[in-house]
């Protein structure tokens, strides 16, 4: 295989930003496909997952966005934010749901509550009850991002586009706690329009699990596109994990997790097709990987695709003992991946297991800190040290 040059913004940094996942959108269970009331996506359960991750030393946590039973992302994040100590909150925003200046004000409020520990996951899926083609959805996201960035870096907004026409001479309500460009933008997408949007505007390109060869191809493609904008981006991996004291125990846990779905494959299909992005190109790549796996569902050593039988998006897990899981993560880091968003089932239990067996062995950092977004002193924003007006 030919090794091609991949430009990475944070290649010089040792370690990675290690994140966990808050299952606020009806996505937690001990057995996939069989809902258990104990893992309901209510405030008590999901805030417990997030606060446990904070206490155990995870540096970030993804709060997803989806129109299904569960909690609204920004409402949940704002409620839990004052209870956190160190963890960043990666809040997913579905572009187009909220008028951009008002979205900017909501994000500025949350960023001040967190004192700069807010990161945004840009989502371009269809809004509930509507349908746009891919290029239009990414155009809408591009316009939202452009307006937010004007609000974060200028005293005015002057924007004319296909979706928005906004002239606003006061951006103080949108001023964030973070400086030097506002909150970092994380982004995942595979279409040409998605790659181009990330290359021009975003800070970390999130990928779902695939073979290392295919991940390198995605990274090279994004790196090349970003270079055209005189930019570099970082790379992140959204992936599940199942770690136990022995490899045999980890594989047994994986088999147990899917035991209900194995008896009812139609249930897995129903779950996969429930999400708004179920027919996206990224989801089709997960299905393609699953089809190429061996009889036990492994596509590479310790990369197990069986979990994708009951998941629309991220469809594979690192499975093994602590040394095997750590070695696999380090291989990804050697490739240039600087961010990981892990999850497991049930989320609280697997969060504790990973923190016990693996997390202490990884040097971690906070991406907003190392990218210089968090000021040393109180910023002069209206919600911090600035004037009220």
C-alpha positions in Angstrom: 0.0 0.0 0.0 1.3 3.4 -0.9 1.7 5.8 2.1 0.6 9.3 1.2 1.2 12.4 3.1 -1.6 13.4 5.5 -1.4 16.9 7.0 -2.7 17.0 10.5 -3.2 20.1 12.5 -2.2 18.6 15.9 0.3 16.0 14.8 2.8 17.5 17.2 0.6 16.8 20.2 1.2 13.7 22.3 -1.8 11.7 23.3 -5.5 12.4 22.3 -8.7 14.0 23.4 -10.6 11.0 24.8 -14.4 11.4 24.9 -17.4 9.3 26.0 -21.0 9.4 24.8 -24.1 10.6 26.6 -27.1 8.4 25.4 -29.7 11.2 25.5 -31.6 10.0 22.4 -33.0 6.6 23.5 -29.7 4.8 22.7 -28.8 2.8 25.8 -29.5 -0.8 26.8 -27.7 -3.9 28.2 -29.0 -6.0 25.3 -29.4 -4.2 21.9 -32.9 -4.4 20.7 -34.5 -5.0 24.0 -35.5 -1.8 25.9 -34.9 -1.9 29.6 -36.6 0.8 31.7 -33.4 1.0 33.8 -31.6 2.6 30.8 -34.2 5.0 29.7 -32.9 8.3 28.2 -34.2 10.4 31.0 -32.3 13.1 33.0 -31.4 10.8 35.9 -29.7 8.1 33.8 -28.0 10.3 31.2 -26.8 12.9 33.6 -25.3 10.2 35.7 -23.4 8.9 32.6 -22.0 12.3 31.9 -21.1 13.2 35.4 -19.4 9.8 35.9 -17.3 10.4 32.8 -16.4 13.8 34.1 -15.3 12.3 37.5 -13.3 9.5 35.8 -11.2 11.8 33.7 -12.7 11.8 30.2 -11.9 15.1 28.5 -15.0 15.4 26.4 -18.5 13.9 25.9 -20.8 13.9 22.9 -24.4 14.9 23.4 -26.1 13.8 20.2 -29.1 15.2 18.3 -32.0 13.2 17.0 -35.7 13.5 16.6 -36.8 10.5 18.7 -37.7 9.8 22.3 -35.1 11.4 24.5 -33.8 14.9 25.4 -33.1 18.0 23.5 -29.3 18.5 23.2 -28.8 22.1 24.2 -31.5 21.9 27.0 -29.7 18.8 28.4 -26.3 20.3 28.0 -27.3 23.6 29.7 -28.8 21.7 32.7 -25.8 19.5 33.3 -23.1 22.1 32.6 -23.0 23.7 36.0 -22.6 20.3 37.6 -19.4 19.5 35.7 -15.8 20.1 36.7 -13.4 19.4 33.8 -15.1 17.7 30.9 -15.9 19.4 27.6 -19.4 19.1 26.2 -19.6 18.3 22.5 -23.1 19.4 21.7 -24.6 18.4 18.4 -26.5 21.1 16.5 -28.7 20.2 13.6 -28.2 23.2 11.3 -31.4 25.0 10.3 -33.4 24.2 13.5 -32.8 27.7 15.1 -32.4 31.1 13.5 -28.6 31.5 13.5 -28.3 34.7 15.6 -30.6 33.2 18.2 -28.6 29.9 18.0 -25.4 32.0 18.5 -26.9 33.6 21.6 -27.8 30.1 23.0 -24.4 28.8 22.3 -22.7 31.8 23.9 -24.8 31.3 27.0 -23.8 27.7 27.3 -20.1 28.5 26.6 -20.1 31.0 29.5 -21.8 28.5 31.8 -19.0 26.0 30.9 -16.3 28.7 31.0 -15.1 27.7 27.5 -15.6 23.9 27.6 -18.1 23.9 24.8 -17.4 22.2 21.4 -19.9 21.9 18.6 -20.7 18.8 16.5 -22.2 20.2 13.2 -25.1 18.0 11.9 -26.5 18.5 8.4 -29.3 15.8 8.4 -32.8 16.6 7.3 -35.0 18.4 9.8 -38.0 16.3 11.1 -40.8 16.4 8.5 -38.6 17.9 5.8 -36.4 16.6 3.0 -33.6 18.3 1.1 -31.0 16.8 -1.2 -27.5 16.4 0.2 -26.0 19.4 -1.5 -28.7 21.7 -0.1 -28.4 20.4 3.4 -24.7 21.1 3.4 -25.2 24.5 1.8 -27.6 25.3 4.7 -24.9 24.2 7.2 -22.3 26.3 5.5 -24.5 29.3 5.8 -25.2 28.7 9.5 -21.5 28.3 10.2 -20.6 31.4 8.3 -23.1 33.5 10.2 -22.0 32.0 13.6 -18.4 32.8 12.7 -19.2 36.4 11.8 -21.0 36.7 15.1 -18.0 35.3 17.0 -15.3 37.4 15.3 -17.0 40.6 14.1 -19.1 43.4 15.5 -21.7 42.9 12.8 -23.3 40.2 10.6 -23.7 40.9 6.9 -24.7 37.7 5.1 -26.7 37.0 2.0 -27.3 33.4 1.0 -29.9 31.0 -0.3 -31.3 30.1 3.1 -30.5 33.3 5.1 -30.3 37.0 4.5 -29.2 38.7 7.7 -27.8 42.1 8.3 -27.2 42.7 12.0 -25.2 45.5 13.5 -24.8 44.1 17.0 -23.2 40.7 17.7 -22.6 41.2 21.5 -25.3 38.6 22.4 -23.4 36.0 20.4 -20.0 36.7 21.9 -18.7 33.5 23.4 -16.4 32.8 26.4 -13.9 31.2 24.0 -11.7 33.5 22.0 -9.6 33.3 18.8 -12.6 32.1 16.7 -15.1 30.7 19.2 -15.9 27.1 19.9 -14.3 24.4 17.9 -16.4 22.7 15.2 -16.3 18.9 14.9 -17.9 17.4 11.8 -18.6 14.1 10.1 -19.7 13.4 6.5 -18.6 11.6 3.4 -20.1 13.2 0.3 -18.1 15.7 -1.7 -20.2 18.6 -0.3 -19.6 17.4 3.2 -15.9 17.0 2.8 -15.6 20.5 1.2 -17.6 22.1 4.1 -15.4 20.5 6.7 -12.2 21.4 4.9 -13.1 25.1 4.7 -14.7 25.6 8.1 -14.3 22.9 10.7 -11.6 21.8 13.1 -12.0 18.1 13.5 -13.1 15.6 11.0 -15.0 12.7 12.7 -15.0 9.3 11.1 -16.9 6.1 11.8 -14.8 2.9 12.2 -13.5 1.3 9.0 -10.4 -0.6 8.1 -7.2 1.3 8.7 -6.6 1.5 5.0 -10.0 3.1 4.3 -9.5 5.5 7.3 -6.2 6.6 5.8 -7.9 7.2 2.5 -10.5 9.4 4.1 -7.8 11.3 6.0 -5.8 11.8 2.9 -8.8 13.1 1.0 -9.8 15.5 3.7 -6.2 16.7 4.2 -5.9 17.4 0.5 -9.2 19.3 0.4 -8.2 21.4 3.4 -4.9 22.2 1.9 -6.8 23.9 -0.9 -8.2 26.3 1.7 -4.7 26.8 3.2 -5.9 24.9 6.3 -5.3 21.8 8.3 -7.8 19.8 10.3 -7.6 17.2 13.1 -9.0 13.8 12.8 -11.3 11.9 15.2 -12.8 8.5 15.5 -16.3 7.7 16.8 -16.2 4.0 17.9 -17.7 1.6 20.4 -15.5 -0.3 22.8 -15.9 -3.6 24.8 -13.0 -4.2 27.2 -12.7 -7.0 29.7 -9.8 -8.6 31.7 -9.4 -11.3 29.0 -10.1 -11.4 25.2 -12.4 -14.4 25.7 -14.5 -12.4 28.2 -14.6 -9.4 25.9 -15.8 -11.6 23.0 -18.4 -13.2 25.2 -19.7 -9.8 26.3 -20.0 -8.8 22.6 -21.9 -12.0 21.8 -24.2 -11.4 24.8 -24.9 -7.8 23.8 -26.3 -9.0 20.4 -28.1 -12.1 21.8 -31.6 -10.5 21.4 -30.9 -9.2 17.9 -29.5 -12.6 16.8 -33.0 -14.1 17.6 -34.8 -11.3 15.8 -32.9 -9.8 12.9 -36.0 -7.8 11.8 -35.7 -5.8 15.1 -32.2 -4.8 14.1 -33.3 -3.7 10.7 -36.1 -1.6 12.3 -33.6 0.1 14.7 -31.1 0.8 11.8 -33.8 2.4 9.7 -35.2 4.6 12.5 -32.7 7.4 12.3 -33.1 10.4 10.0 -29.7 9.6 8.4 -30.3 5.9 8.0 -29.9 6.0 4.2 -26.8 8.2 4.1 -23.6 7.2 2.3 -21.8 7.0 5.7 -24.3 4.4 6.9 -23.9 2.4 3.7 -20.2 2.3 4.3 -20.8 0.7 7.7 -23.0 -1.9 6.1 -20.4 -2.6 3.4 -17.7 -3.1 6.1 -20.1 -5.5 8.0 -20.6 -7.5 4.8 -16.8 -8.0 4.4 -16.2 -9.2 8.0 -15.4 -12.8 8.9 -18.0 -15.2 10.3 -17.5 -13.8 13.8 -18.0 -10.2 12.6 -14.3 -9.1 12.7 -13.0 -7.0 9.8 -9.6 -6.5 11.4 -8.0 -7.9 14.6 -10.1 -6.5 17.5 -12.4 -4.5 15.2 -15.8 -6.1 15.5 -18.7 -5.1 13.2 -21.5 -7.1 14.8 -22.8 -4.1 16.7 -23.8 -2.5 13.4 -26.6 -5.0 13.1 -28.6 -2.8 15.5 -27.1 0.6 14.9 -27.7 3.0 12.1 -24.5 5.0 12.5 -21.3 4.0 14.2 -21.3 0.2 13.6 -18.2 -1.3 15.0 -16.4 -1.8 18.3 -12.8 -2.3 19.6 -13.1 -5.7 21.4 -10.4 -7.2 23.6 -8.4 -7.2 26.8 -6.9 -4.0 28.1 -3.6 -4.4 26.3 -5.3 -5.3 23.0 -7.6 -2.3 23.2 -4.8 0.1 24.2 -2.6 -1.2 21.3 -5.4 -0.7 18.8 -6.0 2.9 20.0 -2.3 3.6 19.8 -2.3 2.3 16.2 -5.0 4.9 15.4 -3.0 7.6 17.2 0.1 6.7 15.1 -2.0 7.3 12.0 -2.7 10.8 13.2 -6.0 10.5 15.0 -6.1 12.9 17.9 -9.7 12.6 19.1 -11.8 9.6 20.1 -15.5 9.4 21.0 -16.0 6.0 22.7 -19.2 4.4 23.9 -20.4 1.0 25.1 -23.4 -0.8 26.5 -24.8 -0.1 28.9 -23.0 3.2 28.8 -22.4 3.7 32.5 -20.9 0.3 33.0 -18.7 0.4 30.0 -17.6 4.0 30.8 -16.3 2.7 34.2 -14.7 -0.4 32.7 -12.8 1.6 30.0 -11.8 4.2 32.7 -10.5 1.4 34.9 -8.6 -0.7 32.3 -7.5 1.7 29.5 -8.0 5.5 30.1 -5.2 5.9 32.7 -2.7 4.6 30.1 -3.5 7.2 27.5 -2.1 10.7 27.7 -5.1 13.0 27.2 -5.7 16.7 26.6 -8.5 19.2 26.0 -8.6 20.3 22.4 -10.0 23.8 23.2 -7.1 24.3 25.6 -4.3 23.2 23.2 -5.9 25.2 20.4 -5.8 28.4 22.4 -9.5 29.0 22.6 -9.9 29.4 26.4 -8.6 32.8 27.7 -6.4 33.0 30.7 -8.5 35.8 32.1 -12.2 36.6 32.1 -13.0 37.7 28.5 -14.6 41.1 27.9 -17.9 39.6 26.6 -21.2 40.9 28.0 -21.7 37.6 29.9 -18.3 37.7 31.5 -16.1 40.8 32.1 -17.6 43.2 29.6 -20.2 45.9 29.9 -23.9 45.1 30.2 -25.3 47.3 27.3 
